């Protein structure tokens, strides 16, 4: 049986479409690729994004900025020295992109200008740190990706 060029083109299209469908189904059913949203309430958080931008702008406009450094004891978050530490309220959120079970939050309670995040809570790898605090009813936000 001879195959003319029209039949060859149709067979090539069918083969290509089958090839693409095979990989779409294979990747959709693969359990190694987790397709979760970054947060559970993604759309709710998206609505509050402008407040987050304003808080980040407030933090960037400070005369002395928030600093993070790694030490053998853990991660030290150093707050600006020219503010009253007793009036700071907020939390530190650490997000691990590779495993949501390692995520945790810490309340900010300062007795001096720095906050220590213990080394035993942090595994090696990438962390996204988000520090949201309020001082004199003004919100501040610091975000950074770090490799611990």
N, C-alpha and C positions, 0 to 999 in steps of 0.2 A: 504494500500500500504506500502510495506516494503522498507526502504532506506538502501542500503548497504553502506559499509565503503567508497567506492570510491565516491559515490554521496555525502556523508557527508563531505568529505574533500573539494570537489568542492564547496559545499554550504558554508562551513566555509570560504574559500578563497573569494568567492563573497561577503559574509557579511563583511569580514574584509576590502576589497577594497572599498566597499560602505561606510563603516564607515570612512575611511581615506579621501575619496573624499568629503564626507559631511563636514568634518572639514576644508579641504583646501578651499572649496568654501565659507564656512561661514566666515573664517578669511580673505579671499580676499575681500569680499564685506562689511566687517565691517568698518564703518566710524570712529569708535573710535580709531582704530589703524592707525596712520598716517605714511605712508611709504615714506615720502619725503627724498631726500638726505639732508645731513647736510647743504650744501650750494647750491645755484642755479647753479653755474658754477664749479661743483666738479672736473671734469676732467681737466679743465684749471688750477685750483689751484694745482692739483696733480703734474703737470709738474714743478711748481715752488717750489716744496717741498725741494730740496737740498739747495736753497738759504735760506729757512726758517731754516733749520738745521744749516747752517753756522752762521746765525744771532743769533740763540739761543746759539751757542758755544761762540760767541763774548760776549754776555751778561753774560754768566757764567764765563768768564775769567776776568771780571772786578774786580778790587781790592775791591771796595765797591759795593754791589749789590743793585738792586732795591727792595724796600720794600712796602708792602701793609698792611694797618691796617684800621679797622673799628672804626669810631667815631660816636657820635650822629649827627654830621652835614652830614655825608656821608662816602664815602670810600676815604682814602688818599693814593695817590701813591707818594712815596718819592724817588726821583732820587738821584744818587750818588752826593755827595757834591764837589768832586774834578774835576768836568767838568764845562765848560762854558755853562750856561743855555740858553744863547741867540743863541747858535749854534745847539740846539736840534730841530729837526723837526720830526713829526710823528703823530701817532694817537693811541687812546685807543679804542679798540672794546670790547663791552660787548655782549655776546651771551647767550641767555636764552634757554637751550635745550628743555624746555617744551612748549615754545610759541615763534615762530619766530617774532611775531609782537612786542615783547618787546625788541628786539635787537636794539642797537644803537652804534654809533661811535662818539668819541669826538676828536677834534684836540688837539695836545699838544701845549699849550702856557704857558710858565712858567715865573713867576716874582721872585719866590723863589724856593727852592728845592723840593716843593711838588705840586701836582695837586689834586684838590678836585673834586670828582664825587658826586653830590648832592644826599642826601638821598631820595628826592622825585622821582628820576628817577629809584631807585632800589627797587623792591618788594622783600619780603622775599622769600628765596629759593636758588637754585643752579644757579650760574652764571659762565661762562667761560670767563675769562678776558685775552685779548691778547694785549700787548703793543708793538707796532713796532715803533722804532725811529731810526734816523740817526744822527750820530755825527761825524764830520770831514770826511764825505763821507764813513763812515763805518756803516753798518746796525747792529742793535741790536734788539732782540726779547725776550720778557718775556711772558710766558703763565702759567696760573694757574687756577684751578677750586676752587671757593670759595662758601661758603654758607653764604648768607647775612641774 
